[in-house]
Amino acid sequence: MDHRDPAELRKPYTGEPLTRSSLADHPMTQFHLWFEEAYGSGLAEPNAMVLASVEPSGMPRARTVLMKGYDSTGLRFFTNYTSRKGRALETDPRAGVVFPWHAIRRQVLVAGRVERLSDEENDRYFASRPRGSQLGAWASERQSRPVVDRVELDRLYREFDTVWSAGEEIPRPAYWGGFRLVPGEVEFWQGGADRMHDRFRYLRGEDGTWEIDRLMP
């Protein structure tokens, strides 16, 4: 099979280094600063993150999801609680995410535990979604399960589209909601020349304080 050799693909990183003195004391404050810069750079979907969870079998599994909010307590994302990832997170609430902002030579890695958001938070966010996305949540009740074909999927969508008239409020499905990833460890990675990257890890102590270490690249 003829193809480009991935080993030959190299991206030189240039720019100012990341220093300890430039970092905020709290990782979510630092995340906010970097997220604003990623958004301002024009990066496509800077809220896209790779979410890794652990299957009941012990097998790790990763997929891309969209972060829909953050604050000092952690990161929020939404899904079908009965989906493969939803069931995995309920069984083992440990998770990790990566924000792959390679276009601006940065990554953020967050690891910790997840917890369900409240019904009030879930209802509020669901109500803010476009009508089509709301209908999609209803049509994909069996998310991650096999479906016969696209025709069947479109049929389910059309059926739900007739349940609520245009402008009518669509309720949130009981199986749909959000999680908060509460960080216990956060790493900020910035690409450097000659593979001499800058990596800083925030590690939460038992007393809730954060220790910051520089890591070898």
Solvent accessible surface area in square Angstrom, and as a share of the most:
residue,aa,sasa,rsa
1,M,218,0.97
2,D,149,0.77
3,H,127,0.57
4,R,178,0.65
5,D,61,0.32
6,P,91,0.57
7,A,69,0.54
8,E,123,0.55
9,L,112,0.56
10,R,202,0.74
11,K,134,0.57
12,P,109,0.68
13,Y,29,0.11
14,T,109,0.64
15,G,58,0.56
16,E,138,0.62
17,P,88,0.55
18,L,11,0.05
19,T,56,0.33
20,R,109,0.40
21,S,108,0.69
22,S,67,0.43
23,L,13,0.06
24,A,20,0.16
25,D,114,0.59
26,H,60,0.27
27,P,0,0.00
28,M,8,0.03
29,T,68,0.40
30,Q,6,0.03
31,F,1,0.00
32,H,80,0.36
33,L,84,0.42
34,W,6,0.02
35,F,28,0.12
36,E,89,0.40
37,E,92,0.41
38,A,0,0.00
39,Y,149,0.57
40,G,65,0.62
41,S,62,0.40
42,G,66,0.63
43,L,37,0.18
44,A,91,0.71
45,E,105,0.47
46,P,13,0.08
47,N,31,0.16
48,A,21,0.16
49,M,0,0.00
50,V,51,0.29
51,L,0,0.00
52,A,41,0.32
53,S,3,0.02
54,V,42,0.24
55,E,16,0.07
56,P,98,0.62
57,S,99,0.64
58,G,49,0.47
59,M,125,0.56
60,P,94,0.59
61,R,103,0.38
62,A,61,0.47
63,R,49,0.18
64,T,90,0.52
65,V,16,0.09
66,L,65,0.32
67,M,7,0.03
68,K,87,0.37
69,G,13,0.12
70,Y,49,0.19
71,D,62,0.32
72,S,75,0.49
73,T,69,0.40
74,G,0,0.00
75,L,0,0.00
76,R,55,0.20
77,F,0,0.00
78,F,32,0.13
79,T,8,0.04
80,N,2,0.01
81,Y,10,0.04
82,T,50,0.29
83,S,0,0.00
84,R,100,0.37
85,K,22,0.09
86,G,0,0.00
87,R,105,0.38
88,A,0,0.00
89,L,2,0.01
90,E,83,0.37
91,T,88,0.51
92,D,26,0.13
93,P,63,0.39
94,R,154,0.56
95,A,11,0.08
96,G,19,0.18
97,V,2,0.01
98,V,42,0.24
99,F,0,0.00
100,P,54,0.34
101,W,4,0.01
102,H,92,0.41
103,A,82,0.64
104,I,44,0.22
105,R,40,0.15
106,R,39,0.14
107,Q,35,0.16
108,V,0,0.00
109,L,61,0.30
110,V,3,0.02
111,A,42,0.33
112,G,21,0.20
113,R,127,0.46
114,V,10,0.06
115,E,60,0.27
116,R,129,0.47
117,L,9,0.04
118,S,50,0.32
119,D,90,0.47
120,E,116,0.52
121,E,41,0.18
122,N,2,0.01
123,D,69,0.36
124,R,155,0.56
125,Y,45,0.17
126,F,3,0.01
127,A,70,0.54
128,S,81,0.52
129,R,55,0.20
130,P,95,0.60
131,R,75,0.28
132,G,35,0.34
133,S,43,0.28
134,Q,14,0.06
135,L,2,0.01
136,G,26,0.25
137,A,8,0.06
138,W,52,0.18
139,A,10,0.08
140,S,38,0.25
141,E,89,0.40
142,R,118,0.43
143,Q,58,0.26
144,S,66,0.42
145,R,99,0.36
146,P,123,0.77
147,V,68,0.39
148,V,132,0.76
149,D,67,0.35
150,R,166,0.61
151,V,107,0.62
152,E,41,0.18
153,L,61,0.30
154,D,48,0.25
155,R,89,0.33
156,L,31,0.16
157,Y,78,0.30
158,R,137,0.50
159,E,80,0.36
160,F,47,0.19
161,D,58,0.30
162,T,117,0.68
163,V,87,0.50
164,W,28,0.10
165,S,73,0.47
166,A,94,0.73
167,G,83,0.80
168,E,83,0.37
169,E,145,0.65
170,I,8,0.04
171,P,64,0.40
172,R,45,0.16
173,P,1,0.00
174,A,94,0.73
175,Y,32,0.12
176,W,15,0.05
177,G,0,0.00
178,G,0,0.00
179,F,3,0.01
180,R,33,0.12
181,L,0,0.00
182,V,23,0.13
183,P,2,0.01
184,G,27,0.26
185,E,65,0.29
186,V,0,0.00
187,E,16,0.07
188,F,0,0.00
189,W,28,0.10
190,Q,7,0.03
191,G,0,0.00
192,G,12,0.12
193,A,58,0.45
194,D,130,0.67
195,R,163,0.60
196,M,135,0.60
197,H,16,0.07
198,D,17,0.09
199,R,65,0.24
200,F,3,0.01
201,R,63,0.23
202,Y,0,0.00
203,L,70,0.35
204,R,90,0.33
205,G,32,0.31
206,E,194,0.87
207,D,112,0.58
208,G,34,0.33
209,T,85,0.49
210,W,39,0.14
211,E,104,0.46
212,I,28,0.14
213,D,43,0.22
214,R,130,0.47
215,L,39,0.19
216,M,164,0.73
217,P,71,0.45
